[in-house]
Amino acid sequence: MAERMIVIGGDAAGMAAAAQARRSRGRDDLEIVAFERGHFTSYSACGIPYWISGLVPDRDQLIARDPATHREKFDIDVRLRHEVVAIDLDRREVTAVDLAGGGEVREPFDILMHATGAVPTTPDWARTDVAGVFGVQTLDDGSALRSWLDADPPPQRAVVVGGGYIGVEMAEALVLRGLSVTLVERAEQPMSTVDPDMARLVTDAMRGLGVDIRAGVQVTGLSEHDGRVDAVQTDAGSIPTDVVVLGLGVRPNTALAEAAGLPIGTTGGLRVDRQMRVAGVPGVWAGGDCVETLHRVSGMPVHVPLGTHANKQGRVAGINIGGGYATFAGVIGTAVTKVCDLEVGRTGLRERDALAAGFEFVSVIAKSTNRAGYYPGARPMTVKLIAERPSGRLLGAQIVGWSEAAKRIDTLAVALWNRMTVDDMTALDLGYAPPYSPAWDPVLVAARKAVDALAR
Ligand SMILES: Cc1cc2nc3c(=O)[nH]c(=O)nc-3n(C[C@H](O)[C@H](O)[C@H](O)COP(=O)(O)OP(=O)(O)OC[C@H]3O[C@@H](n4cnc5c(N)ncnc54)[C@H](O)[C@@H]3O)c2cc1C
């Protein structure tokens, strides 16, 4: 008799696991049912800012695989608008509610893939029924925001609350749509995913775009007129606005798992082993934004909610469910983003992470250019390296600059993954031609500077 696999969450991790399992196990061997409470499967939340800005014109371009494709190609029974509300590990069944009004269903499982993603942080002041306040977690959120922005007359002023990468990308999107944008950030600077000295470059670029950045400012509430938001209240005064976008971060969505008694780690994410099996629970697997993972440099558990990890973790779970063997090797914290033409990349530990992990280190900042200085379009590129003292092992890297900056972080990520020292890195055979780099690539310039700092 076929085993039954139930998937909770129909996006990156859940559907990657389901599709991968199907590749090695046919319908007679494995029946797959996927519950998704939203309206879409396998969509790119990452693309929402570019859809809001208008760069990507059509929402459906963000959908990689719809339920019909999952059914036809992978024989997966997708149940949209079904929310799983309970997992019973003893009876090995889940209870799901049909949100379209069809009542409750119970489905047995032999194999469970828990891929519920993350929950956006929503402070009390944001939990109002005031119209004009939006998150950007799902395509439904994006649709609601787009409709508001497309109104006639369109809104003129926007406040983005939260200066992480999603807040920064949304600020850019709203500027591109012609709104006057204020970004409010509680910390001293937006973009705390990089060190403050690098974040300053991003802040300057955003101000250059016309974004009014209020850093070190705490939002205390919203005010409304006729049921529509008309201002954001802060501890530094009121900011009039026609629309508010929330980008305050996320936490793992584990309420269901906790209620079922599944193990939760120190970061709040589900604890999984290398094969993405929920620690100590046979037949139960998990991946994506709902799990915690190992940071390969600090050796600590971390919650890093990124699509790149969700897809890989789902695939690893699917290979194992399919009868193969695969492991997820952990993360090193590589991430990229941009503010209009300014690109930002990071990998490994920031200075504060290195301190928290107990490393002794040097850090250097090297200023260079993305192309040979004489070549048209040459623009500044700033590379920061953090290297362990005295070993010289690369611990972290950050890049801010114009074209060819962001993806250069991948060179540094590979070096870091392979535990290279900055001394080893000075000899790397990197490509050079004037349109792509100076004779000494910015990565090599930074590595040389780090070697000098270690020698001092
Ligand atoms: C605006 C934005 C931009 C981003 N940009 C990037 C980027 O550039 N690069 C990057 O790597 N990552 C980016 N991310 C993060 C990335 O989208 C997530 O890490 C990724 O989607 C996580 O995949 P997941 O499958 O774990 O969770 P999700 O994509 O959140 O999917 C979980 C699914 O589970 C469903 N669900 C939850 N609970 C239940 C339940 N009880 N029953 C049924 N269904 C349920 C949800 O509706 C959801 O569809 C971005 C995210 C956002 C919001």
The ligand as an SDF file (V2000), in Angstrom:
LIG
                    3D

 53 58  0  0  0  0  0  0  0  0999 V2000
    9.0890   40.9220    0.4920 C   0  0  0  0  0  0  0  0  0  0  0  0
   10.0110   39.7680    0.6400 C   0  0  0  0  0  0  0  0  0  0  0  0
   11.1980   39.7310   -0.0680 C   0  0  0  0  0  0  0  0  0  0  0  0
   12.0600   38.6460    0.0680 C   0  0  0  0  0  0  0  0  0  0  0  0
   13.2370   38.6350   -0.6500 N   0  0  0  0  0  0  0  0  0  0  0  0
   14.0710   37.5840   -0.5400 C   0  0  0  0  0  0  0  0  0  0  0  0
   15.2730   37.5240   -1.3030 C   0  0  0  0  0  0  0  0  0  0  0  0
   15.5700   38.4510   -2.0840 O   0  0  0  0  0  0  0  0  0  0  0  0
   16.0780   36.4390   -1.1790 N   0  0  0  0  0  0  0  0  0  0  0  0
   15.7640   35.3970   -0.3300 C   0  0  0  0  0  0  0  0  0  0  0  0
   16.5290   34.4090   -0.2510 O   0  0  0  0  0  0  0  0  0  0  0  0
   14.6230   35.4100    0.3970 N   0  0  0  0  0  0  0  0  0  0  0  0
   13.7820   36.4790    0.3200 C   0  0  0  0  0  0  0  0  0  0  0  0
   12.6110   36.4950    1.0440 N   0  0  0  0  0  0  0  0  0  0  0  0
   12.3300   35.3910    1.9770 C   0  0  0  0  0  0  0  0  0  0  0  0
   11.6780   34.2140    1.2760 C   0  0  0  0  0  0  0  0  0  0  0  0
   10.5290   34.6280    0.5910 O   0  0  0  0  0  0  0  0  0  0  0  0
   11.3340   33.1670    2.3110 C   0  0  0  0  0  0  0  0  0  0  0  0
   12.4900   32.8180    3.0090 O   0  0  0  0  0  0  0  0  0  0  0  0
   10.7420   31.9140    1.6850 C   0  0  0  0  0  0  0  0  0  0  0  0
    9.5440   32.2010    1.0320 O   0  0  0  0  0  0  0  0  0  0  0  0
   10.5030   30.8660    2.7690 C   0  0  0  0  0  0  0  0  0  0  0  0
    9.8950   29.7650    2.1990 O   0  0  0  0  0  0  0  0  0  0  0  0
    9.0320   28.7800    3.1160 P   0  0  0  0  0  0  0  0  0  0  0  0
    8.5100   27.7440    2.2190 O   0  0  0  0  0  0  0  0  0  0  0  0
    9.8100   28.3890    4.3100 O   0  0  0  0  0  0  0  0  0  0  0  0
    7.8670   29.7010    3.7190 O   0  0  0  0  0  0  0  0  0  0  0  0
    6.7470   30.5430    2.9730 P   0  0  0  0  0  0  0  0  0  0  0  0
    7.2070   30.9930    1.6510 O   0  0  0  0  0  0  0  0  0  0  0  0
    6.3050   31.5720    3.9570 O   0  0  0  0  0  0  0  0  0  0  0  0
    5.5900   29.4890    2.7720 O   0  0  0  0  0  0  0  0  0  0  0  0
    4.8990   28.9520    3.8580 C   0  0  0  0  0  0  0  0  0  0  0  0
    3.4900   28.6750    3.3780 C   0  0  0  0  0  0  0  0  0  0  0  0
    2.8180   27.9740    4.4050 O   0  0  0  0  0  0  0  0  0  0  0  0
    1.4660   28.3960    4.4180 C   0  0  0  0  0  0  0  0  0  0  0  0
    0.9720   28.0530    5.7480 N   0  0  0  0  0  0  0  0  0  0  0  0
    1.4200   28.4720    6.9480 C   0  0  0  0  0  0  0  0  0  0  0  0
    0.7480   27.8780    7.9410 N   0  0  0  0  0  0  0  0  0  0  0  0
   -0.1540   27.0510    7.3610 C   0  0  0  0  0  0  0  0  0  0  0  0
   -1.1320   26.1590    7.8780 C   0  0  0  0  0  0  0  0  0  0  0  0
   -1.3060   25.9990    9.1810 N   0  0  0  0  0  0  0  0  0  0  0  0
   -1.8790   25.4700    6.9950 N   0  0  0  0  0  0  0  0  0  0  0  0
   -1.7010   25.6160    5.6450 C   0  0  0  0  0  0  0  0  0  0  0  0
   -0.8050   26.4380    5.1060 N   0  0  0  0  0  0  0  0  0  0  0  0
   -0.0230   27.1460    5.9620 C   0  0  0  0  0  0  0  0  0  0  0  0
    1.5610   29.8950    4.1600 C   0  0  0  0  0  0  0  0  0  0  0  0
    0.3620   30.4130    3.6630 O   0  0  0  0  0  0  0  0  0  0  0  0
    2.6960   29.9540    3.1500 C   0  0  0  0  0  0  0  0  0  0  0  0
    2.2310   29.9770    1.8170 O   0  0  0  0  0  0  0  0  0  0  0  0
   11.7220   37.5740    0.9220 C   0  0  0  0  0  0  0  0  0  0  0  0
   10.5250   37.5930    1.6370 C   0  0  0  0  0  0  0  0  0  0  0  0
    9.6690   38.6730    1.5040 C   0  0  0  0  0  0  0  0  0  0  0  0
    8.3840   38.6850    2.2790 C   0  0  0  0  0  0  0  0  0  0  0  0
  1  2  1  0
  2  3  1  0
  2 52  2  0
  3  4  2  0
  4  5  1  0
  4 50  1  0
  5  6  2  0
  6  7  1  0
  6 13  1  0
  7  8  2  0
  7  9  1  0
  9 10  1  0
 10 11  2  0
 10 12  1  0
 12 13  2  0
 13 14  1  0
 14 15  1  0
 14 50  1  0
 15 16  1  0
 16 17  1  0
 16 18  1  0
 18 19  1  0
 18 20  1  0
 20 21  1  0
 20 22  1  0
 22 23  1  0
 23 24  1  0
 24 25  2  0
 24 26  1  0
 24 27  1  0
 27 28  1  0
 28 29  2  0
 28 30  1  0
 28 31  1  0
 31 32  1  0
 32 33  1  0
 33 34  1  0
 33 48  1  0
 34 35  1  0
 35 36  1  0
 35 46  1  0
 36 37  1  0
 36 45  1  0
 37 38  2  0
 38 39  1  0
 39 40  1  0
 39 45  2  0
 40 41  1  0
 40 42  2  0
 42 43  1  0
 43 44  2  0
 44 45  1  0
 46 47  1  0
 46 48  1  0
 48 49  1  0
 50 51  2  0
 51 52  1  0
 52 53  1  0
M  END
$$$$
